[in-house]
Amino acid sequence: MNRIPLAIVGCGGMGHRHLFGLAELHRAGLSPFELVGACDPVTDNANSLADEAATLLGTRPAVVANYDELSKLNVAAVDITTTPRFHHNLTVDAVGRGWHVMVEKPAGLTARACNLMRKAANESGLVVSVAENYRRDPINRLAKALLDAGEIGIPRFMLHQSAGGGGNRMLISVWRHQKDQSGVLLDVGVHFADIMEYFMGEITSVYAQTRLHEPIRHNPAGEGKEPTSNPAGVYGRWQRTMPAYFEATAEDASYATILFASGAVGQYLEDHANHGQPIWARQIHGAKGSLDLPNDRTGRPIRMTSGGETIDDDRLLDRVPDFRLDEATAALFGGDRLWRYDFPFNETDRKLIAVEYADFGGAIAGKHPAEVDIEQGSRSVAVSYAMLESGATGQIVHVQDVLDERIDVYQRPINESMGI
Ligand SMILES: NC(=O)c1ccc[n+]([C@@H]2O[C@H](COP(=O)([O-])OP(=O)(O)OC[C@H]3O[C@@H](n4cnc5c(N)ncnc54)[C@H](O)[C@@H]3O)[C@@H](O)[C@H]2O)c1
């Protein structure tokens, strides 16, 4: 098989995690890619990724600083894992050069940035896939199958509540607290927007109160202590070089009421400034019963209450006899019909990223469209900004108005800062 020459563009935390995902797919014998480039203007980061790749994949990709250098490597696809502010320019530039793109979430930094990406993608006919991992969790696949099978009847209400217990602590990096670089309500909010639309269909409007509760954030690693927000254990080295205290400019909590096109209603809490007991709840209530869903990437079981019975074990699978995971997910997670799994977080993380790569490769080969395309990725950005625009204006905000750039009170300064 001719492998697809690929480069990872952006060799920070997620760039390294993507490499671990690519290696996972490679080990399973399912990778259609050959990693030929590690691209980052910060040479140390690109070299670090290339060194790890040499160990994990057996060959060391070339280290380059930009696309002009990358184009000499004859790449056919790029995986963009830079900070969000650069996603749109790098995507538009890549498809202009004829390269397929997988881009990390949020697809673009604003709705306008996403629209530039949509236009370029549609005109090119190339694959532009958004690396959205949460929906690919096998437990979320089972939940979707139960919903589609009508096991809880027509959904009427979705409850999504997440409040971490981190108080004023930095979430992974300084940029995640800066409005003009991707605040936390966008960074994490797009995952939840995607999962809400995956389960419930399109969101039409939101009313939200948003807050910036913690204007000064604390990074313990900046004063020589252990990093406290370090998914997959890759961020510590960078966190040690970040300031111990810094100003946050992006809102850190959203309290919203959501309307779905189906007529169903959602209640939404996303709080990254909670000092008290952490909160997690994701429930869907329908005309016949309810689903109580575990946190993403935990592998914990769904609890379904329907017909006077509550089940949270392998009997869930009896309700959906046709449910099958796709080939890559089944191979990586160890079965095509799962109701729970039990892996350390790092392993689950890289398996889900491997599934993203498998989807991207399949789309390039023309086997199927990318599951989360730039249209869906842009919708998630628009839903997150609908909350922030609602918070800024005190109005109910329609997602389509955000997508069509008719409402941009909150986003305008961000667009201006990017010159778009
Ligand atoms: N899906 C998830 O679970 C998940 C988790 C973490 C991060 N992310 C996403 O991944 C992306 C990266 O986040 P991160 O935590 O790795 O950030 P990071 O700050 O750790 O790394 C960003 C890297 O991009 C590089 N970079 C910046 N501009 C570049 C350019 N023009 N060309 C090439 N490289 C460039 C930086 O030098 C840095 O090495 C973000 O979009 C973030 O939202 C997704």
The ligand as an SDF file (V2000), in Angstrom:
LIG
                    3D

 44 48  0  0  0  0  0  0  0  0999 V2000
   -8.9600   17.2950   21.4520 N   0  0  0  0  0  0  0  0  0  0  0  0
   -8.3900   17.4680   22.6280 C   0  0  0  0  0  0  0  0  0  0  0  0
   -8.6510   16.7290   23.5580 O   0  0  0  0  0  0  0  0  0  0  0  0
   -7.3600   18.5580   22.7660 C   0  0  0  0  0  0  0  0  0  0  0  0
   -6.5510   18.6320   23.9050 C   0  0  0  0  0  0  0  0  0  0  0  0
   -5.5700   19.6190   23.9640 C   0  0  0  0  0  0  0  0  0  0  0  0
   -5.4300   20.5260   22.9260 C   0  0  0  0  0  0  0  0  0  0  0  0
   -6.2600   20.4510   21.8520 N   0  0  0  0  0  0  0  0  0  0  0  0
   -6.1400   21.4270   20.7580 C   0  0  0  0  0  0  0  0  0  0  0  0
   -4.8890   21.2540   20.1240 O   0  0  0  0  0  0  0  0  0  0  0  0
   -4.3850   22.5100   19.6790 C   0  0  0  0  0  0  0  0  0  0  0  0
   -2.9940   22.7200   20.2690 C   0  0  0  0  0  0  0  0  0  0  0  0
   -3.0710   22.7600   21.6760 O   0  0  0  0  0  0  0  0  0  0  0  0
   -1.7910   22.4290   22.5710 P   0  0  0  0  0  0  0  0  0  0  0  0
   -2.2810   22.1950   23.9300 O   0  0  0  0  0  0  0  0  0  0  0  0
   -0.9810   21.3980   21.9160 O   0  0  0  0  0  0  0  0  0  0  0  0
   -0.9990   23.8270   22.4710 O   0  0  0  0  0  0  0  0  0  0  0  0
    0.5530   24.0530   22.7510 P   0  0  0  0  0  0  0  0  0  0  0  0
    0.6920   25.4700   23.0920 O   0  0  0  0  0  0  0  0  0  0  0  0
    1.0690   23.0140   23.6950 O   0  0  0  0  0  0  0  0  0  0  0  0
    1.2570   23.7580   21.3470 O   0  0  0  0  0  0  0  0  0  0  0  0
    1.0760   24.5600   20.1990 C   0  0  0  0  0  0  0  0  0  0  0  0
    2.2720   24.3710   19.2770 C   0  0  0  0  0  0  0  0  0  0  0  0
    1.9840   25.0140   18.0280 O   0  0  0  0  0  0  0  0  0  0  0  0
    3.1800   25.6410   17.5930 C   0  0  0  0  0  0  0  0  0  0  0  0
    2.8790   26.6490   16.5740 N   0  0  0  0  0  0  0  0  0  0  0  0
    2.3750   27.8840   16.7320 C   0  0  0  0  0  0  0  0  0  0  0  0
    2.2310   28.4850   15.5260 N   0  0  0  0  0  0  0  0  0  0  0  0
    2.6620   27.6110   14.5920 C   0  0  0  0  0  0  0  0  0  0  0  0
    2.7580   27.6440   13.1610 C   0  0  0  0  0  0  0  0  0  0  0  0
    2.3870   28.7110   12.4610 N   0  0  0  0  0  0  0  0  0  0  0  0
    3.2240   26.5460   12.5300 N   0  0  0  0  0  0  0  0  0  0  0  0
    3.5890   25.4620   13.2150 C   0  0  0  0  0  0  0  0  0  0  0  0
    3.5290   25.3720   14.5720 N   0  0  0  0  0  0  0  0  0  0  0  0
    3.0690   26.4280   15.2490 C   0  0  0  0  0  0  0  0  0  0  0  0
    3.7970   26.1960   18.8720 C   0  0  0  0  0  0  0  0  0  0  0  0
    5.1700   26.5420   18.7020 O   0  0  0  0  0  0  0  0  0  0  0  0
    3.5870   24.9990   19.8080 C   0  0  0  0  0  0  0  0  0  0  0  0
    4.6440   24.0840   19.6900 O   0  0  0  0  0  0  0  0  0  0  0  0
   -5.4120   23.5410   20.0960 C   0  0  0  0  0  0  0  0  0  0  0  0
   -6.2570   23.8120   19.0220 O   0  0  0  0  0  0  0  0  0  0  0  0
   -6.1640   22.8560   21.2210 C   0  0  0  0  0  0  0  0  0  0  0  0
   -7.4870   23.3120   21.3790 O   0  0  0  0  0  0  0  0  0  0  0  0
   -7.1930   19.4750   21.7450 C   0  0  0  0  0  0  0  0  0  0  0  0
  1  2  1  0
  2  3  2  0
  2  4  1  0
  4  5  1  0
  4 44  2  0
  5  6  2  0
  6  7  1  0
  7  8  2  0
  8  9  1  0
  8 44  1  0
  9 10  1  0
  9 42  1  0
 10 11  1  0
 11 12  1  0
 11 40  1  0
 12 13  1  0
 13 14  1  0
 14 15  2  0
 14 16  1  0
 14 17  1  0
 17 18  1  0
 18 19  2  0
 18 20  1  0
 18 21  1  0
 21 22  1  0
 22 23  1  0
 23 24  1  0
 23 38  1  0
 24 25  1  0
 25 26  1  0
 25 36  1  0
 26 27  1  0
 26 35  1  0
 27 28  2  0
 28 29  1  0
 29 30  1  0
 29 35  2  0
 30 31  1  0
 30 32  2  0
 32 33  1  0
 33 34  2  0
 34 35  1  0
 36 37  1  0
 36 38  1  0
 38 39  1  0
 40 41  1  0
 40 42  1  0
 42 43  1  0
M  CHG  2   8   1  16  -1
M  END
$$$$
